[in-house]
Amino acid sequence: MKIDFNIAPDRRGSGSMKWDKKPGALPLWVADMDFKTAPCIIDALRRRVDHGVFGYTYVRPAYYEALQWWFATYHGLTIDRESVIYIPGVVPALSAIIKGLVKPGDGVIIQPPVYNCFFSSIRNNGCKIVENPLRRVELSNTEFTYEMDFEQLEALAADPCNTLMLLCNPHNPAGRAWNAEELRRVSDICRRNGVMVVSDEIHCDLTMPGYEYVPFGTIDPKAISCVSPSKAFNIAGLQIANIICPDEEMRAKVDRAININEVCDVNPLGVEALIAAFSSDGHDWLEQLRAYLYDNYRFMREYIAANLPGVPMTKLEATYLPWLDISRYNIPSEELEEKILEHTGVWVNCGTMYGREGFIRINIACPRATLQEGLQRICEYLKCLG
Ligand SMILES: Cc1ncc(COP(=O)(O)O)c(C=O)c1O
């Protein structure tokens, strides 16, 4: 079925965090999309809703089969049924993993700028944030990317107090889809130094043309991965995610932490949505979505290069979240976020949320007309700042 992503429902008044938290704003902030999810998911949910009974959920074999089929078919990752723990979200997963596997006071290595909840999950579990910052690489006057600092990672991993690394693969907000060589180096360094790796792979199905997602589990079969259809299929509100933890001993500890945190149950709609998403119909829809997101990304790249040449932007290999360098304005990014909202009505995310000053993050997962409107307003305002 051909999908027209130029058309999206009006989300105002639908209880949408993105649209209803600041009524009247044009929201290009939080990472959810304005598109309807795949028709196969809506059909599956409709059937489940028509059943009319919503008691406690038993996660049936079809769920595991869909997950295994998707990752084997599209990503070359074999998932053992026993290694899967379902959970309502990747953030509860990260929190439980840290609680189960890291002693309070020990260090967890992260690579900022990185997803804000990495910081809070570590902090909330009484552990220490250990930064292995990504290194910026200039590609042109208008474009940059990031690479890992392996030398520093080696030094941090050698400290026996640092026992776990949270990897973001693909990386939000750096936009990188880490390649096999980079992941092999992470794995080698961590294995040699006894550091456990937990890979957050929530953005795995959102790669751009020419880039491939390499599951960390294909590099290091003992590593823990967190996956969910929530970002790619726009079903974050249905709260369904998975921890893939092949090691039995570690799995028991993580399972215990999930129970202590009381996040062990999922809802019946999330289960049905995952089964429908991870299907060939789901894949057909996803291919169309990715093509649309790529066109949005190209549109934005050209628009920013033409209108704000002094604001370089990341090369996007994955995700729908470009990251813009606004350091030339010499305004703290939190303040700039507020000013942009006040003067243009557009809501973006400030860089400090992700641990770095001098950047903003923009969500391009919306109809092109909405993106164009948002960019136009932001550019007009930033031009006035000089
Ligand atoms: C890297 C990363 N992990 C996790 C999440 C959120 O996960 P969940 O909604 O499943 O808790 C996000 C949301 O943007 C994200 O970017």
The ligand as a MOL file (V3000), in Angstrom:
LIG
                    3D

  0  0  0     0  0            999 V3000
M  V30 BEGIN CTAB
M  V30 COUNTS 16 16 0 0 0
M  V30 BEGIN ATOM
M  V30 1 C 18.6220 6.3520 22.4800 0
M  V30 2 C 17.2560 6.3100 23.0820 0
M  V30 3 N 16.9350 5.3690 23.9900 0
M  V30 4 C 15.7060 5.2900 24.5440 0
M  V30 5 C 14.7180 6.1890 24.2100 0
M  V30 6 C 13.3560 6.0970 24.8520 0
M  V30 7 O 13.0090 4.7980 25.0710 0
M  V30 8 P 11.5890 4.3740 25.6940 0
M  V30 9 O 10.5720 5.3630 25.2510 0
M  V30 10 O 11.3730 2.9960 25.1550 0
M  V30 11 O 11.7930 4.3440 27.1780 0
M  V30 12 C 15.0000 7.1910 23.2650 0
M  V30 13 C 13.9750 8.1860 22.9080 0
M  V30 14 O 14.1920 9.0880 22.1830 0
M  V30 15 C 16.2920 7.2530 22.6830 0
M  V30 16 O 16.6080 8.1850 21.7790 0
M  V30 END ATOM
M  V30 BEGIN BOND
M  V30 1 1 1 2
M  V30 2 1 2 3
M  V30 3 2 2 15
M  V30 4 2 3 4
M  V30 5 1 4 5
M  V30 6 1 5 6
M  V30 7 2 5 12
M  V30 8 1 6 7
M  V30 9 1 7 8
M  V30 10 2 8 9
M  V30 11 1 8 10
M  V30 12 1 8 11
M  V30 13 1 12 13
M  V30 14 1 12 15
M  V30 15 2 13 14
M  V30 16 1 15 16
M  V30 END BOND
M  V30 END CTAB
M  END
